[in-house]
Amino acid sequence: MNQIPITATGAERLKLELKELKSVRRPAIIEAIAVARDHGDLKENAEYHAAREEQSFTEGRIAELESALSNAQVIDITRITQNDRVVFGCTVDLLDMATDAEVSYQIVGNIEADIRENRIAISSPIARALIGKEEGEDVVVEAPGGTMEYAITAIHFT
């Protein structure tokens, strides 16, 4: 099976989430199911069905995390040779040429990507366009939403 890249920080974050799901969420859901069963008829018991649905989502996430972690290739970005080029794990400061808006993205593995935290997947159009570029270069990104142009203002390896 192919190994999937993940940052060391991302791997730790996923391990913590997995531990939380197994040690806190799973027992709480089991308890909620038991309480809902005590209320009687399961066919019309909304609490029971909600708890079972939550259990299904939680078990799915546990399986997803276990699979991702078992197939992960953990990359410690502090040990990467810093040649001033955009590589997996680095954080890139960009200037949107159309709006003059500034944004920073860390390029991470697919499983740890979270746009709300400005972590983008290595497989995303922006990350693919940035890989290998240097500070000061302009980058044209062909995305589903249209073409965007950015200037790389800084690259961080922390």
C-alpha positions in Angstrom: 0.0 0.0 0.0 1.2 3.5 -0.8 2.5 5.6 2.1 0.8 9.0 2.5 2.9 12.0 3.5 2.1 13.7 6.8 4.0 16.2 8.9 5.3 15.2 12.3 3.0 17.8 13.9 0.0 16.6 11.8 0.7 13.0 12.9 0.7 14.0 16.6 -2.5 16.0 16.0 -4.2 12.9 14.5 -2.9 10.6 17.3 -4.4 13.0 19.9 -7.7 13.0 18.0 -7.7 9.2 17.8 -7.0 8.9 21.5 -9.9 11.4 22.3 -12.3 9.5 20.1 -11.4 6.1 21.6 -11.2 7.1 25.2 -13.8 9.8 25.6 -16.3 9.9 22.6 -16.7 6.2 22.2 -17.6 5.5 25.9 -19.9 8.5 26.0 -21.8 7.3 22.9 -22.1 3.8 24.4 -23.5 5.3 27.5 -26.0 7.4 25.5 -27.1 4.3 23.6 -27.7 2.5 26.9 -29.7 5.3 28.3 -31.8 5.6 25.1 -32.5 1.8 25.2 -33.9 2.2 28.7 -36.5 4.6 27.3 -38.3 1.8 25.6 -39.5 1.3 22.0 -36.4 1.6 19.8 -38.4 2.2 16.6 -39.6 5.6 17.7 -36.8 6.5 19.9 -35.1 9.6 18.4 -32.3 9.6 21.1 -31.4 6.1 20.3 -31.2 6.7 16.5 -29.2 9.9 17.0 -26.7 8.1 19.3 -26.4 5.2 16.8 -25.8 7.7 14.0 -23.1 9.5 16.1 -21.6 6.1 16.8 -21.4 5.3 13.1 -19.7 8.6 12.3 -17.2 8.2 15.2 -16.3 4.6 14.3 -15.8 5.7 10.7 -13.5 8.5 11.8 -11.5 6.1 14.1 -11.1 3.7 11.1 -10.0 6.6 8.9 -7.4 7.8 11.4 -6.1 4.3 12.1 -5.7 3.6 8.4 -4.0 7.0 7.7 -1.6 6.7 10.6 -0.7 3.1 9.7 0.1 4.1 6.1 1.7 7.5 7.0 5.2 8.5 6.0 5.9 11.1 8.7 8.1 13.9 7.4 9.8 16.1 10.0 10.1 19.4 8.2 12.8 20.7 10.6 15.1 18.0 9.0 14.4 19.0 5.4 17.3 20.7 3.6 16.1 24.2 3.3 17.1 25.3 -0.2 14.7 28.3 -0.2 12.2 26.5 -2.4 8.6 25.6 -1.5 8.5 21.9 -0.3 6.1 19.7 1.6 5.6 21.0 5.1 6.8 24.5 4.7 4.6 27.6 5.2 4.3 30.0 2.2 3.3 33.6 2.5 1.4 34.8 -0.7 0.2 38.0 -2.1 -2.9 37.7 -4.3 -2.1 39.8 -7.3 -5.7 40.6 -8.1 -6.8 41.8 -4.7 -3.5 42.6 -2.9 -4.7 40.3 0.0 -2.1 38.4 1.9 -2.5 34.8 2.9 -0.2 32.1 4.4 -0.6 28.4 3.7 1.2 25.4 5.2 1.5 22.5 2.6 0.5 19.3 4.4 -0.7 15.8 3.7 -4.3 15.3 2.6 -5.5 13.8 5.9 -4.3 16.8 7.9 -5.4 19.6 5.5 -7.8 22.2 7.1 -8.4 25.4 5.2 -9.7 27.0 8.4 -6.2 26.6 9.9 -4.6 27.6 6.5 -3.2 24.0 6.0 -3.7 23.0 2.4 -3.2 19.5 0.9 -0.2 18.7 -1.2 -2.6 17.5 -3.8 -4.5 20.9 -4.0 -4.1 23.0 -7.1 -2.4 25.8 -5.1 0.1 23.5 -3.5 0.9 21.8 -6.8 1.6 25.2 -8.4 3.8 26.3 -5.4 6.0 23.2 -5.1 9.6 24.0 -6.3 9.1 27.7 -6.5 11.2 30.3 -4.8 10.6 33.5 -2.8 9.8 36.4 -5.2 8.4 34.2 -7.9 4.9 34.7 -9.4 2.7 31.6 -9.5 -0.4 31.1 -11.7 -2.9 28.6 -10.2 -5.4 26.9 -12.4 -8.2 26.0 -9.9 -11.8 24.9 -10.4 -12.9 28.4 -9.5 -10.7 30.0 -12.2 -7.2 31.2 -12.6 -5.5 33.0 -9.7 -2.1 34.7 -9.6 0.1 34.9 -6.5 3.5 36.3 -5.6 5.5 34.3 -3.1 6.6 36.8 -0.4 8.2 34.4 2.1 8.9 30.7 2.8 9.1 29.4 6.4 10.4 26.0 7.5 9.0 25.9 11.1 
